[in-house]
Amino acid sequence: MDQYATGFSAAAAIARKSVKEGAPAAEAYRAFLKTGDSDDPIELLRIAGVDMDKPLAVAEGLAMFAELAQEFDALTR
């Protein structure tokens, strides 16, 4: 379960960063993808601009989940 939550938080942080920053975030993400599995995943995520050692990445995941829950609620009314 922890890996799923961590993965979701990292993906949410990358997605939100891409929307906010555009091309620079996309380039950082491409650089991250090029690394393959050459290092510890937490270290590699820093290349994409996501620091899983700080609460912001998890907060981004929680924010995205809350937004999706609100959208779902609005659609089901």
Contacts in CASP RR format, 6 or more apart in sequence:
PFRMAT RR
TARGET T0000
AUTHOR 0000-0000-0000
METHOD contacts of the structure
MODEL  1
MDQYATGFSAAAAIARKSVKEGAPAAEAYRAFLKTGDSDDPIELLRIAGV
DMDKPLAVAEGLAMFAELAQEFDALTR
6 52 0 8 1.000
8 61 0 8 1.000
8 65 0 8 1.000
9 52 0 8 1.000
9 57 0 8 1.000
9 58 0 8 1.000
9 60 0 8 1.000
9 61 0 8 1.000
9 62 0 8 1.000
10 45 0 8 1.000
10 50 0 8 1.000
10 52 0 8 1.000
10 57 0 8 1.000
12 60 0 8 1.000
12 61 0 8 1.000
12 63 0 8 1.000
12 64 0 8 1.000
12 65 0 8 1.000
13 49 0 8 1.000
13 50 0 8 1.000
13 56 0 8 1.000
13 57 0 8 1.000
13 60 0 8 1.000
13 61 0 8 1.000
14 25 0 8 1.000
14 29 0 8 1.000
14 32 0 8 1.000
14 48 0 8 1.000
14 49 0 8 1.000
14 50 0 8 1.000
15 64 0 8 1.000
16 60 0 8 1.000
16 63 0 8 1.000
16 64 0 8 1.000
17 25 0 8 1.000
17 28 0 8 1.000
17 48 0 8 1.000
17 49 0 8 1.000
17 50 0 8 1.000
18 25 0 8 1.000
18 26 0 8 1.000
18 29 0 8 1.000
25 48 0 8 1.000
25 49 0 8 1.000
28 47 0 8 1.000
28 48 0 8 1.000
28 49 0 8 1.000
29 48 0 8 1.000
31 47 0 8 1.000
31 48 0 8 1.000
32 44 0 8 1.000
32 45 0 8 1.000
32 47 0 8 1.000
32 48 0 8 1.000
32 49 0 8 1.000
35 44 0 8 1.000
35 47 0 8 1.000
36 44 0 8 1.000
37 44 0 8 1.000
38 44 0 8 1.000
42 52 0 8 1.000
42 53 0 8 1.000
45 51 0 8 1.000
45 52 0 8 1.000
45 57 0 8 1.000
50 57 0 8 1.000
51 57 0 8 1.000
52 58 0 8 1.000
END
